[in-house]
Amino acid sequence: MAVKIRLARAGKRKVVFHKIVAVDSRKKRDGAVLDDIGTYDARTKEIVRFNQELYNKWVGYGAQVSDSAKKIYKQFVKAQTTQA
């Protein structure tokens, strides 16, 4: 089973909201997920919630990370370093 970390769309029309999920790559964009890693508000470009332990766990298992999920992860790490 090939696992990917990617975005799943949530929210209403014109109110874009994404969930960062670990999912079987053969599933649909909004299909069944293995783990819910975090949430991202695309309108304000703000990370609402992000679980770095789950992200690292799935990457350690060999999950492929999509470009958009990588970008959000880098944004999260940058925000963590500026807070500390």
MMTF fields as JSON, N, C-alpha, C and O atoms, coordinates in Angstrom:
{
  "mmtfVersion": "1.0.0",
  "mmtfProducer": "UNKNOWN",
  "numBonds": 335,
  "numAtoms": 336,
  "numGroups": 84,
  "numChains": 1,
  "numModels": 1,
  "chainsPerModel": [1],
  "groupsPerChain": [84],
  "chainIdList": ["A"],
  "bondAtomList": [4, 2, 8, 6, 12, 10, 16, 14, 20, 18, 24, 22, 28, 26, 32, 30, 36, 34, 40, 38, 44, 42, 48, 46, 52, 50, 56, 54, 60, 58, 64, 62, 68, 66, 72, 70, 76, 74, 80, 78, 84, 82, 88, 86, 92, 90, 96, 94, 100, 98, 104, 102, 108, 106, 112, 110, 116, 114, 120, 118, 124, 122, 128, 126, 132, 130, 136, 134, 140, 138, 144, 142, 148, 146, 152, 150, 156, 154, 160, 158, 164, 162, 168, 166, 172, 170, 176, 174, 180, 178, 184, 182, 188, 186, 192, 190, 196, 194, 200, 198, 204, 202, 208, 206, 212, 210, 216, 214, 220, 218, 224, 222, 228, 226, 232, 230, 236, 234, 240, 238, 244, 242, 248, 246, 252, 250, 256, 254, 260, 258, 264, 262, 268, 266, 272, 270, 276, 274, 280, 278, 284, 282, 288, 286, 292, 290, 296, 294, 300, 298, 304, 302, 308, 306, 312, 310, 316, 314, 320, 318, 324, 322, 328, 326, 332, 330],
  "bondOrderList": [1, 1, 1, 1, 1, 1, 1, 1, 1, 1, 1, 1, 1, 1, 1, 1, 1, 1, 1, 1, 1, 1, 1, 1, 1, 1, 1, 1, 1, 1, 1, 1, 1, 1, 1, 1, 1, 1, 1, 1, 1, 1, 1, 1, 1, 1, 1, 1, 1, 1, 1, 1, 1, 1, 1, 1, 1, 1, 1, 1, 1, 1, 1, 1, 1, 1, 1, 1, 1, 1, 1, 1, 1, 1, 1, 1, 1, 1, 1, 1, 1, 1, 1],
  "groupList": [{"groupName": "MET", "atomNameList": ["N", "CA", "C", "O"], "elementList": ["N", "C", "C", "O"], "formalChargeList": [0, 0, 0, 0], "bondAtomList": [1, 0, 2, 1, 3, 2], "bondOrderList": [1, 1, 2], "singleLetterCode": "M", "chemCompType": "L-PEPTIDE LINKING"}, {"groupName": "ALA", "atomNameList": ["N", "CA", "C", "O"], "elementList": ["N", "C", "C", "O"], "formalChargeList": [0, 0, 0, 0], "bondAtomList": [1, 0, 2, 1, 3, 2], "bondOrderList": [1, 1, 2], "singleLetterCode": "A", "chemCompType": "L-PEPTIDE LINKING"}, {"groupName": "VAL", "atomNameList": ["N", "CA", "C", "O"], "elementList": ["N", "C", "C", "O"], "formalChargeList": [0, 0, 0, 0], "bondAtomList": [1, 0, 2, 1, 3, 2], "bondOrderList": [1, 1, 2], "singleLetterCode": "V", "chemCompType": "L-PEPTIDE LINKING"}, {"groupName": "LYS", "atomNameList": ["N", "CA", "C", "O"], "elementList": ["N", "C", "C", "O"], "formalChargeList": [0, 0, 0, 0], "bondAtomList": [1, 0, 2, 1, 3, 2], "bondOrderList": [1, 1, 2], "singleLetterCode": "K", "chemCompType": "L-PEPTIDE LINKING"}, {"groupName": "ILE", "atomNameList": ["N", "CA", "C", "O"], "elementList": ["N", "C", "C", "O"], "formalChargeList": [0, 0, 0, 0], "bondAtomList": [1, 0, 2, 1, 3, 2], "bondOrderList": [1, 1, 2], "singleLetterCode": "I", "chemCompType": "L-PEPTIDE LINKING"}, {"groupName": "ARG", "atomNameList": ["N", "CA", "C", "O"], "elementList": ["N", "C", "C", "O"], "formalChargeList": [0, 0, 0, 0], "bondAtomList": [1, 0, 2, 1, 3, 2], "bondOrderList": [1, 1, 2], "singleLetterCode": "R", "chemCompType": "L-PEPTIDE LINKING"}, {"groupName": "LEU", "atomNameList": ["N", "CA", "C", "O"], "elementList": ["N", "C", "C", "O"], "formalChargeList": [0, 0, 0, 0], "bondAtomList": [1, 0, 2, 1, 3, 2], "bondOrderList": [1, 1, 2], "singleLetterCode": "L", "chemCompType": "L-PEPTIDE LINKING"}, {"groupName": "GLY", "atomNameList": ["N", "CA", "C", "O"], "elementList": ["N", "C", "C", "O"], "formalChargeList": [0, 0, 0, 0], "bondAtomList": [1, 0, 2, 1, 3, 2], "bondOrderList": [1, 1, 2], "singleLetterCode": "G", "chemCompType": "PEPTIDE LINKING"}, {"groupName": "PHE", "atomNameList": ["N", "CA", "C", "O"], "elementList": ["N", "C", "C", "O"], "formalChargeList": [0, 0, 0, 0], "bondAtomList": [1, 0, 2, 1, 3, 2], "bondOrderList": [1, 1, 2], "singleLetterCode": "F", "chemCompType": "L-PEPTIDE LINKING"}, {"groupName": "HIS", "atomNameList": ["N", "CA", "C", "O"], "elementList": ["N", "C", "C", "O"], "formalChargeList": [0, 0, 0, 0], "bondAtomList": [1, 0, 2, 1, 3, 2], "bondOrderList": [1, 1, 2], "singleLetterCode": "H", "chemCompType": "L-PEPTIDE LINKING"}, {"groupName": "ASP", "atomNameList": ["N", "CA", "C", "O"], "elementList": ["N", "C", "C", "O"], "formalChargeList": [0, 0, 0, 0], "bondAtomList": [1, 0, 2, 1, 3, 2], "bondOrderList": [1, 1, 2], "singleLetterCode": "D", "chemCompType": "L-PEPTIDE LINKING"}, {"groupName": "SER", "atomNameList": ["N", "CA", "C", "O"], "elementList": ["N", "C", "C", "O"], "formalChargeList": [0, 0, 0, 0], "bondAtomList": [1, 0, 2, 1, 3, 2], "bondOrderList": [1, 1, 2], "singleLetterCode": "S", "chemCompType": "L-PEPTIDE LINKING"}, {"groupName": "THR", "atomNameList": ["N", "CA", "C", "O"], "elementList": ["N", "C", "C", "O"], "formalChargeList": [0, 0, 0, 0], "bondAtomList": [1, 0, 2, 1, 3, 2], "bondOrderList": [1, 1, 2], "singleLetterCode": "T", "chemCompType": "L-PEPTIDE LINKING"}, {"groupName": "TYR", "atomNameList": ["N", "CA", "C", "O"], "elementList": ["N", "C", "C", "O"], "formalChargeList": [0, 0, 0, 0], "bondAtomList": [1, 0, 2, 1, 3, 2], "bondOrderList": [1, 1, 2], "singleLetterCode": "Y", "chemCompType": "L-PEPTIDE LINKING"}, {"groupName": "GLU", "atomNameList": ["N", "CA", "C", "O"], "elementList": ["N", "C", "C", "O"], "formalChargeList": [0, 0, 0, 0], "bondAtomList": [1, 0, 2, 1, 3, 2], "bondOrderList": [1, 1, 2], "singleLetterCode": "E", "chemCompType": "L-PEPTIDE LINKING"}, {"groupName": "ASN", "atomNameList": ["N", "CA", "C", "O"], "elementList": ["N", "C", "C", "O"], "formalChargeList": [0, 0, 0, 0], "bondAtomList": [1, 0, 2, 1, 3, 2], "bondOrderList": [1, 1, 2], "singleLetterCode": "N", "chemCompType": "L-PEPTIDE LINKING"}, {"groupName": "GLN", "atomNameList": ["N", "CA", "C", "O"], "elementList": ["N", "C", "C", "O"], "formalChargeList": [0, 0, 0, 0], "bondAtomList": [1, 0, 2, 1, 3, 2], "bondOrderList": [1, 1, 2], "singleLetterCode": "Q", "chemCompType": "L-PEPTIDE LINKING"}, {"groupName": "TRP", "atomNameList": ["N", "CA", "C", "O"], "elementList": ["N", "C", "C", "O"], "formalChargeList": [0, 0, 0, 0], "bondAtomList": [1, 0, 2, 1, 3, 2], "bondOrderList": [1, 1, 2], "singleLetterCode": "W", "chemCompType": "L-PEPTIDE LINKING"}],
  "groupTypeList": [0, 1, 2, 3, 4, 5, 6, 1, 5, 1, 7, 3, 5, 3, 2, 2, 8, 9, 3, 4, 2, 1, 2, 10, 11, 5, 3, 3, 5, 10, 7, 1, 2, 6, 10, 10, 4, 7, 12, 13, 10, 1, 5, 12, 3, 14, 4, 2, 5, 8, 15, 16, 14, 6, 13, 15, 3, 17, 2, 7, 13, 7, 1, 16, 2, 11, 10, 11, 1, 3, 3, 4, 13, 3, 16, 8, 2, 3, 1, 16, 12, 12, 16, 1],
  "groupIdList": [1, 2, 3, 4, 5, 6, 7, 8, 9, 10, 11, 12, 13, 14, 15, 16, 17, 18, 19, 20, 21, 22, 23, 24, 25, 26, 27, 28, 29, 30, 31, 32, 33, 34, 35, 36, 37, 38, 39, 40, 41, 42, 43, 44, 45, 46, 47, 48, 49, 50, 51, 52, 53, 54, 55, 56, 57, 58, 59, 60, 61, 62, 63, 64, 65, 66, 67, 68, 69, 70, 71, 72, 73, 74, 75, 76, 77, 78, 79, 80, 81, 82, 83, 84],
  "secStructList": [7, 7, 3, 3, 3, 3, 3, 3, 3, 3, 3, 3, 6, 6, 3, 3, 3, 3, 3, 3, 3, 3, 3, 3, 6, 6, 1, 7, 6, 6, 1, 7, 7, 1, 3, 3, 3, 3, 3, 3, 3, 6, 6, 6, 6, 3, 3, 3, 3, 3, 7, 2, 2, 2, 2, 2, 2, 2, 2, 2, 6, 6, 7, 3, 3, 7, 2, 2, 2, 2, 2, 2, 2, 2, 2, 2, 2, 2, 2, 2, 2, 2, 2, 7],
  "xCoordList": [0.851, 0.0, 0.89, 1.747, 0.684, 1.443, 0.703, -0.447, 1.363, 0.747, 1.283, 2.475, 0.383, 0.765, 0.245, -0.812, 1.002, 0.532, 0.137, 0.969, -1.14, -1.653, -2.807, -3.187, -3.359, -4.454, -5.795, -5.942, -6.763, -8.146, -8.985, -8.861, -9.819, -10.6, -11.747, -12.393, -11.979, -13.094, -13.655, -13.065, -14.756, -15.343, -16.422, -16.81, -16.898, -17.974, -17.424, -16.221, -18.318, -17.939, -17.455, -18.099, -16.339, -15.682, -15.144, -14.709, -15.165, -14.551, -13.619, -13.948, -12.444, -11.538, -10.837, -10.307, -10.849, -10.244, -9.714, -10.408, -8.509, -7.912, -7.521, -7.142, -7.621, -7.093, -5.822, -5.775, -4.812, -3.586, -3.726, -3.845, -3.711, -4.034, -3.013, -2.356, -2.897, -2.165, -3.214, -4.152, -3.053, -4.088, -3.454, -2.356, -4.146, -3.734, -3.811, -4.826, -2.771, -2.694, -3.774, -4.035, -4.398, -5.443, -6.819, -7.762, -6.942, -8.226, -8.502, -7.598, -9.763, -10.164, -9.614, -9.147, -9.68, -9.178, -9.838, -9.163, -11.14, -11.871, -12.323, -13.302, -11.614, -12.0, -11.522, -11.16, -11.528, -11.138, -9.666, -8.825, -9.357, -7.989, -7.449, -8.216, -6.135, -5.489, -5.261, -5.475, -4.826, -4.581, -4.846, -4.564, -5.393, -5.617, -4.457, -4.365, -3.581, -2.356, -2.567, -1.979, -3.396, -3.593, -4.626, -5.259, -4.783, -5.71, -5.036, -4.157, -5.46, -4.862, -5.966, -6.792, -5.977, -6.947, -6.315, -5.39, -6.801, -6.202, -6.526, -5.772, -7.619, -7.973, -7.004, -6.569, -6.665, -5.755, -4.322, -3.421, -4.105, -2.802, -2.213, -1.039, -3.054, -2.688, -2.851, -3.839, -1.881, -1.979, -2.768, -2.327, -3.932, -4.796, -4.286, -4.215, -3.932, -3.483, -2.534, -2.777, -1.44, -0.491, 0.15, 0.694, 0.093, 0.678, 1.977, 1.968, 3.093, 4.392, 4.784, 5.475, 4.358, 4.69, 4.07, 4.731, 2.797, 2.15, 2.807, 3.001, 3.152, 3.819, 5.128, 5.387, 5.948, 7.242, 7.062, 7.863, 6.022, 5.752, 5.492, 6.071, 4.615, 4.266, 5.426, 5.609, 6.2, 7.38, 8.39, 9.051, 8.506, 9.384, 8.944, 9.779, 7.645, 7.117, 7.305, 7.077, 7.717, 7.964, 6.865, 6.78, 6.023, 4.94, 5.519, 6.473, 4.935, 5.319, 4.547, 3.34, 5.238, 4.619, 4.38, 5.284, 3.148, 2.84, 3.541, 3.956, 3.671, 4.347, 3.64, 4.295, 2.321, 1.576, 1.719, 1.789, 1.764, 1.943, 3.354, 3.534, 4.355, 5.721, 5.794, 6.447, 5.121, 5.121, 4.505, 5.026, 3.415, 2.764, 3.649, 3.723, 4.324, 5.229, 6.377, 6.73, 6.955, 8.035, 7.544, 8.259, 6.34, 5.742, 5.562, 5.796, 5.151, 4.974, 6.305, 6.391, 7.344, 8.664, 9.206, 9.789, 9.011, 9.467, 8.754, 9.379, 7.465, 6.696, 7.152, 7.178, 7.512, 7.983, 9.335, 9.571, 10.212, 11.53, 11.446, 12.244, 10.494, 10.363, 9.718, 9.957, 8.898, 8.263, 9.259, 9.177, 10.194, 11.142, 12.268, 13.14],
  "yCoordList": [-1.181, 0.0, 1.236, 1.395, 2.101, 3.344, 4.435, 4.747, 5.009, 6.048, 7.403, 7.562, 8.376, 9.743, 10.678, 10.45, 11.727, 12.81, 13.929, 14.466, 14.276, 15.279, 16.043, 15.791, 16.975, 17.799, 17.215, 16.696, 17.307, 16.94, 18.196, 18.855, 18.519, 19.74, 19.586, 18.54, 20.646, 20.691, 22.108, 22.98, 22.345, 23.679, 23.824, 22.86, 25.059, 25.346, 25.947, 26.172, 26.197, 26.839, 28.261, 28.999, 28.625, 29.921, 30.135, 31.238, 29.11, 29.159, 27.94, 26.911, 28.093, 26.96, 26.64, 27.522, 25.357, 24.854, 23.472, 22.687, 23.163, 21.875, 21.106, 21.686, 19.791, 18.896, 18.275, 17.928, 18.141, 17.466, 16.036, 15.802, 15.075, 13.697, 12.722, 13.001, 11.578, 10.435, 9.501, 9.105, 9.148, 8.398, 7.412, 7.646, 6.326, 5.396, 6.146, 6.778, 6.085, 6.9, 6.544, 7.325, 5.395, 4.996, 5.545, 5.412, 6.158, 6.694, 8.058, 8.712, 8.473, 9.776, 10.894, 10.656, 12.116, 13.276, 13.406, 13.688, 13.205, 13.33, 11.969, 11.884, 10.915, 9.569, 9.23, 10.109, 7.936, 7.456, 7.741, 7.547, 8.2, 8.567, 7.624, 7.014, 7.511, 6.699, 7.519, 7.025, 8.772, 9.662, 11.1, 11.503, 11.864, 13.293, 14.022, 14.034, 14.624, 15.225, 16.67, 17.12, 17.393, 18.788, 19.459, 18.83, 20.77, 21.567, 22.857, 23.365, 23.389, 24.579, 25.44, 24.959, 26.709, 27.658, 28.374, 29.167, 28.106, 28.66, 30.138, 30.85, 30.604, 32.015, 32.921, 33.942, 32.554, 33.371, 32.855, 33.461, 31.735, 31.079, 30.81, 31.076, 30.279, 30.017, 28.537, 27.916, 27.981, 26.598, 26.604, 27.166, 25.98, 25.956, 24.926, 25.191, 23.75, 22.654, 21.792, 21.536, 21.336, 20.459, 19.543, 20.016, 18.237, 17.243, 16.749, 15.892, 17.302, 16.977, 15.522, 14.916, 14.959, 13.563, 12.613, 11.687, 12.845, 11.997, 12.171, 11.197, 13.413, 13.682, 12.906, 12.217, 13.012, 12.316, 10.806, 10.086, 10.312, 8.869, 8.347, 7.343, 9.035, 8.568, 8.74, 7.905, 9.796, 9.96, 8.85, 8.334, 8.492, 7.394, 6.062, 5.206, 5.879, 4.65, 4.651, 3.629, 5.782, 5.839, 6.517, 6.334, 7.294, 7.988, 9.07, 9.757, 9.21, 10.264, 11.526, 11.471, 12.659, 13.918, 14.754, 14.933, 15.264, 16.102, 17.448, 17.822, 18.174, 19.472, 20.46, 21.204, 20.475, 21.418, 21.074, 21.976, 19.785, 19.385, 19.726, 20.104, 19.6, 19.992, 21.479, 21.906, 22.254, 23.705, 24.094, 24.971, 23.453, 23.738, 23.292, 23.977, 22.151, 21.677, 22.665, 22.968, 23.165, 24.145, 25.417, 26.011, 25.824, 27.002, 26.75, 27.645, 25.548, 25.186, 25.219, 25.763, 24.637, 24.599, 26.021, 26.348, 26.847, 28.233, 28.981, 29.757, 28.753, 29.394, 28.911, 29.69, 27.635, 27.08, 27.68, 27.93, 27.909, 28.453, 29.932, 30.409, 30.661, 32.075, 32.261, 33.273, 31.297, 31.379, 31.083, 31.667, 30.183, 29.769, 30.751, 30.536],
  "zCoordList": [0.0, 0.0, 0.0, 0.87, -0.971, -1.075, -0.311, -0.619, 0.679, 1.504, 1.071, 0.805, 1.004, 0.677, 1.752, 2.342, 1.993, 2.848, 1.907, 1.177, 1.93, 0.998, 1.623, 2.767, 0.865, 1.353, 0.932, -0.175, 1.823, 1.525, 1.748, 2.781, 0.8, 0.893, 1.887, 1.963, 2.639, 3.584, 3.531, 2.893, 4.175, 4.188, 3.132, 2.473, 2.988, 2.054, 0.765, 0.626, -0.156, -1.398, -1.092, -0.347, -1.665, -1.485, -0.076, 0.252, 0.759, 2.086, 2.146, 2.735, 1.516, 1.34, 2.653, 3.329, 2.995, 4.219, 3.882, 3.236, 4.304, 3.956, 5.206, 6.224, 5.104, 6.12, 5.543, 4.363, 6.364, 5.959, 6.455, 7.658, 5.529, 5.882, 5.308, 4.304, 5.966, 5.438, 4.861, 5.553, 3.587, 2.893, 1.909, 1.405, 1.647, 0.603, -0.724, -1.016, -1.515, -2.733, -3.753, -4.668, -3.612, -4.567, -4.206, -4.986, -3.032, -2.586, -3.213, -3.732, -3.155, -3.673, -2.794, -1.68, -3.315, -2.579, -1.216, -0.225, -1.154, 0.096, 0.627, 1.368, 0.25, 0.663, 2.063, 2.844, 2.364, 3.689, 3.949, 3.071, 5.153, 5.506, 6.574, 7.319, 6.645, 7.669, 8.929, 10.035, 8.774, 9.907, 9.495, 8.366, 10.43, 10.231, 10.911, 12.139, 10.121, 10.643, 11.068, 12.051, 10.341, 10.699, 9.823, 8.975, 10.049, 9.252, 8.837, 9.533, 7.687, 7.096, 6.505, 5.73, 6.874, 6.347, 5.163, 5.34, 3.968, 2.753, 2.561, 1.898, 3.121, 2.957, 3.701, 3.166, 4.929, 5.727, 5.671, 6.252, 4.974, 4.879, 6.26, 6.521, 7.129, 8.519, 8.829, 8.437, 9.533, 9.988, 11.287, 12.29, 11.263, 12.438, 13.437, 14.637, 12.929, 13.786, 12.977, 11.798, 13.61, 12.928, 13.956, 14.954, 13.724, 14.615, 13.987, 13.103, 14.458, 13.88, 14.143, 13.324, 15.263, 15.571, 14.546, 14.074, 14.203, 13.19, 11.829, 11.102, 11.479, 10.202, 10.131, 9.144, 11.162, 11.177, 11.19, 10.593, 11.862, 11.892, 10.484, 10.071, 9.746, 8.404, 7.424, 6.538, 7.567, 6.71, 7.026, 6.124, 8.29, 8.693, 8.119, 7.828, 7.954, 7.337, 5.819, 5.172, 5.246, 3.811, 3.019, 1.805, 3.679, 2.971, 2.062, 2.426, 0.891, -0.047, 0.318, 0.554, 0.363, 0.755, -0.503, -1.32, -0.65, -1.81, -1.662, -0.565, -2.773, -2.765, -1.85, -1.119, -1.881, -1.042, 0.438, 1.273, 0.778, 2.169, 2.647, 3.804, 1.776, 2.128, 2.423, 3.375, 1.603, 1.766, 3.115, 3.804, 3.488, 4.766, 5.92, 6.94, 5.775, 6.825, 7.041, 8.181, 5.952, 6.069, 6.752, 7.559, 6.431, 7.072, 8.572, 9.384, 8.937, 10.347, 11.089, 12.19, 10.49, 11.127, 11.301, 12.335, 10.299, 10.373, 11.5, 12.222, 11.65, 12.715, 14.084, 15.037, 14.195, 15.469, 15.869, 17.051, 14.907, 15.226, 15.602, 16.411, 15.027, 15.38, 16.741, 17.401, 17.18, 18.491, 19.605, 20.686, 19.344, 20.387, 20.575, 21.417]
}
